[in-house]
Amino acid sequence: DAGVIQSPRHEVTEMGQEVTLRCKPISGHDYLFWYRQTMMRGLELLIYFNNNVPIDDSGMPEDRFSAKMPNASFSTLKIQPSEPRDSAVYFCASSTLTTTSGKETQYFGPGTRLLVL
Amino acid sequence: AQTVTQSQPEMSVQEAETVTLSCTYDTSESNYYLFWYKQPPSRQMILVIRQEAYKQQNATENRFSVNFQKAAKSFSLKISDSQLGDTAMYFCAFLKTQGGSEKLVFGKGTKLTVNP
C-alpha cells in the first residue's frame, strides 16, 4: 500500500489567497483526520471524518477553514482567505476500526508545509 | 479530558547506548491505547510502537520497547543500541477506546539527538 498521500508537499502563497490541501487515505480506512502542527501549539486535531461524514470539527480554528470528503478516497482542507498565522505543517492521517482490537492506529501522511507570506 | 505530559524537552545519547524517554498521562478511562510516534527532520510522523491498556505485557518492536505502568499512568519508551537514524522528535499519544471519540491526544514531544 502507498500509505496516506498528501499534496502538495510544500505550498507558498500570499496572504488573502485561497489554499487547498489534498489527501488520499489508505485504501479501506474509514476514518480520516486533519492535523496542524506549529511550534507554539504542537499537534492539533482540526477535524475528522468517519465514512466520509464529518464527526468532530471543533478544532477548526475559524470560518476561513473548511474540509470536505466527497468520497472514501479523497479529502480536501481549504483555507480562504489565508493569513500568515496559518503557516504550519498540515498532516492528514487515516485509520480503521477493527472488530477485534477496537480503534486502530492512525497512519500519517508526509504533511504539507504551508507558508503564507 | 485526557492530558499527556512529556517532561523531557530534549535528550541526547551516544550511538549504541540505551535511552529512555518518559511519558505520563491523565485519564479516568479504564481502556485505551498509547502510542509513540517518531518525527525525524523530514517531518514525517512514523508510528514506533503502540500499547493496549488491557494488555499487561509491554509492547516491543525490535530495538524499541515500552515500560507501561497502568496504575502510575506512565508509558516510557526505551531505545536500545541507539542509531544515528533515531535522531528525531518523539511524541507520546493517547487514544481512548470508548465514547465515540477518535481524538489522539499528543504530548509536546522530546527531541532526541544520537551522537556519533
HADDOCK unambig.tbl for C-alpha pairs under 7 A between the chains (distance, minus, plus):
assign (segid A and resid 42 and name CA) (segid B and resid 108 and name CA) 6.20 0.50 0.50
assign (segid A and resid 43 and name CA) (segid B and resid 106 and name CA) 6.77 0.50 0.50
assign (segid A and resid 102 and name CA) (segid B and resid 97 and name CA) 6.75 0.50 0.50
assign (segid A and resid 103 and name CA) (segid B and resid 97 and name CA) 6.13 0.50 0.50
assign (segid A and resid 108 and name CA) (segid B and resid 45 and name CA) 5.83 0.50 0.50
assign (segid A and resid 110 and name CA) (segid B and resid 44 and name CA) 4.80 0.50 0.50
assign (segid A and resid 111 and name CA) (segid B and resid 44 and name CA) 6.78 0.50 0.50
